[in-house]
């Protein structure tokens, strides 16, 4: 009986690890919260009357990954940003949540 119980436990553990490995951590391409990037996206109307996305994130990388998911790559324009680096490789000391308003191009 102990051998069957041990086998079942190992089987369940392996199945759980396999499912966890399948989770790629990619960003959601939909509105609302995304635990993978620790971000939130809302559709808004920008000052020019056209649609845009408001992103709030725990860190700048989360906003960038979410923008790439929403706009299918780097096909977006940044309309406004807070606590975000100006270009790649610049170290930013995060003094609060990062935020950006983007529009897909």
N, C-alpha and C positions, 0 to 999 in steps of 0.2 A: 504494500500500500504506500509506503514512503517513497518508493521509486516512482510510482505514478504521480504522486503529488509534486515531487521535485521536477519531474519532466514537464508537467503542466505549468509550473511556476516559470521554468526556463523558457518554455514556449511563449508564454504571455509576455515575459520580459523582452524576448527577442522581437516579437511582433511590435511591442511598444517602441523599441529602439528603431525599428525599421520605419515606422510611421513618423517618428521624430526626424529621422534622416531625410525623409521626403519633403519636409517643410523647408523651403529654400529661403525664407525670410524676405521674399520679394514684396515690394510695396503694392498697396491696393490702388487700383485704377477706378475708384468709386468715391463718392462723397462719404463723409463721416470719419470716425476714428479708425486708425490703423496701428495696432499694437506692434507690428513688425518694424515700423519706422518711428514709433512714438509720436505720431502726428495726427492732425485733424484737418480735413479739407471741407470747405464750404464754397458753393457757387454764389457769386455776387455780381452786381452790375458795377462796372468801373465808372469813373467820372465822365468818360466819353459815351456812356450809354450801352457799351458792348459788354458781353459776359466775360468774367474772369474767375479765377480761383483764389480764395484766401486760404493760406496754409499757416498753421501754427505748429511748432515742433519743439521738442525738448532740446534738439541740437541742430546745427546747420546741415549736417549730412542727411538727417532725416527729411528735411524740407527738400533737399536736392533730389533724393531718391523718390520722394512722393511726386515731385514735379515731373520727373522723367517717366514715372508710371502713368500719370494723368495725361501727359502729352506724347506718349510713345517715343521716348528718347529725348534728345536735347532740342526738340522742336518747340521751345517756349521762350517767351519774352518776360523778363522781370519788370513789373510795373512799380513795385515798391518792396523794400526789404528792411528788416530790423535784425541786428545781431547776426548778419550774414557776411561772409568774406566777400571781398570785391572780386578776387580771382583765385584760382586754384593755388594751393601751396601757402597761402597767407594764414598765419596762426591768429585765431580770434579768441579772445577771452570772453567767454559767454557770461554776460551779466544779467541774463534772463532768458526767457524763451525766445527762440528764433522765430521769425515770421516773414512771410513773403506773399505778395500778390502777383500772380502770374497769368499769362494768357497763352494758350497754345497757338502756334503759328502754322 
